[in-house]
Every structure is written in structure tokens, then in C-alpha cells.
Amino acid sequence: MEPRNLTLEPTVTFSNSQMPALITNTGQKIPQLGLGVYKVTPDIGVDLVRLAIGNGYRRIDTAALYDNEPEIGAGVRTSGVDREELFVTTKIWNDRQGYPEVFDAVEESLNRLNIGYLDMLLIHWPAPAQGKFVETWRAFEELLDKGRVRGIGVSNFNPEHIEELIESSNVIPAINQVELHPGLQQAEVRAINQKFGILTEAWSPLARARMNDEGVIQSISSRTGKTPAQVILRWHIQLGNLVIPKSSNPDRLSENIDVFDFELTETDMASIATLENGNRIGPNPADFS
Ligand code: NDP
């Protein structure tokens, strides 16, 4: 018998074939569930990314703001999984918007990540008071055209920002990443995204664990034998959202990806929909610069 390997190994080996991919309006395939790394500190970044990839995660969502791009990139490079099988997103912070200023910001992110190319580049917030998101997008279109990035999208765009962007540009964003969880279901944003063929991606999909004790979630959890977080993540999956839960905890990392072996009923989906309360975790994008 072979000796057991007692080094740190993924606690669950997730079968990647079970995870659906969504297809963007330019034909990119995006694994529906990925790892968010906001507040993942540099000291654990490399190990966390390697562990996540070992557990079956194939997508990582970072940002210049998160101050961990070098560690995320190192984790990707040393994961043992081909770069082409992984999907990495980063975002440009508000103070780097503008044409031509944003080009330098993107090169800096690419250098920090050091993974050859970006799968997805997002405008982090529309910051409408600055009035620069349309010119920033023009630079994004050029970066896409030149192949520096493989996909471009936006984040925190309200319907009015999406409409203004589309009226004044050539390329429709591939995704719009917004705050979205059972307390803030973003019906209007989802509708306009759908109208223009933009994928909706949910940030703070677990509402930072604030809704785990809701009776509706608890009762579905008891019936299905799944945790509250898994119930909420499954709700996102069945709504067709891209979803990027964050965890720095190995057990919760495994738990959050283990949502492809059960289904919520229509009644479950309708019950979770009653949890809408309009409360945001982050600011309203209309007011944030
Ligand atoms: P999440 O809704 O993903 O919640 C993360 C929090 O919930 C952490 O405190 C985590 O703690 C805890 N948690 C994770 N899994 C579980 C679980 N199974 N059970 C109980 N608690 C759990 O919030 P985030 O704000 O981190 O959003 C996710 C990602 O979205 C970010 O990491 C980032 O990539 C992106 N984002 C984008 C924004 C934007 O403006 N575009 C804004 C904010 C986030 P622990 O780590 O200890 O497990």
C-alpha cells in the first residue's frame, strides 16, 4: 500500500465537468462559479488560490484595489493547471479612469499579475460624477482589439449607465458585475443586462453571510441537507447569474463550490425571492466616485 500523502491537499476534489459555463456575447466561456478575493490578504493569497484551483475553481475575481494581484497571479502560475483552463478577471479603479490614462493602469495590473493576458477587464465603478466611463471604455475597446485582454465588461453599472455606454460606443460589455443577493435582487439591472445580452455577475453573493439565519433559507437548508450558503449560491446558479463567493477558509472554500448536485424547486426560488429588502452592502453606484 502507498503511504498516505499528509501534505496540504484540497479537502474535496470537485469534478469540474459538473460546473456549467456561461457564454459571453463574444463567445468566451466563463465557469459560472468562481472565487472572489476581496479582502484576501497577500500573506495567504498564493496558497488560497492554489487550494481553490485544487478544489475545482477555475475562475478568480480580483481588482487593482484589492492589493493582491501579485499573489493571485503567483497562485495561478504555480497551480499546476494550464493557464488556458483558468479565467482571471481584474478591474480598474476609479482614479485611473480616462483616455489615455487607463492604458497605464491596465499594463500595471498585467505586470503585477504576470499571467500573460487577462480573461476579463472591468471598469470597477461608473463613477458618473467624473464623467469618464465612456472614454475609459474606448480604451477598453482598443485593448480588446489589440488582444491585450480577451474580454471587457463593467461593474456596478445601473441601467442609466449601461444605456449611456451603449449609445456612445461600439462594443457591448460582456458582463456587468453588481451587488446581488437575496436582499438586493437587482431586477432592473438584470432586465437591462438581459436585453443587451450582458451576463449578470453577483458580487457579495452571500450578502457576506448576513442572510444565513433567515427562516426561508434555514428551512430549505434543513430539507435539502445543504448549508445556508449553498442554498443561496444554488439560487444564483438557477437564476443564471455568474457568482463569485469569497472565502479564506479551506472548509468554506470547498463548501461554496459544492452546489452542483442538488436543485431548488420553483417554490424554493419563489420563497427566496420574498427576501428582497432593498438593503445595499455597498454604495449606490449613482453616488459613488
Ligand atoms: P460574499 O458574499 O462572498 O461573502 C464573503 C464573506 O462571507 C466572508 O466574510 C466569508 O468569510 C463569509 N463566507 C464565505 N463563505 C461562507 C460560508 N459558506 N458560510 C458562512 N460564511 C461564509 O462577499 P464579498 O463582498 O467578498 O463578495 C465576493 C466577491 O465579489 C469579492 O471577493 C470580490 O471579488 C467581488 N466584489 C466586487 C465588488 C465590486 O465593486 N465589483 C464589491 C465587493 C465584492 P470567510 O472568508 O471567513 O469564509
Residues whose N, C-alpha, C, O or C-beta is under 5 A from the ligand:
A	BS01	NDP	G36 V37 Y38 D61 H124 S155 Q177 W203 S204 P205 L206 A207 R208 A209 A229 I244 P245 K246 S247 S248 N249 R252 E255
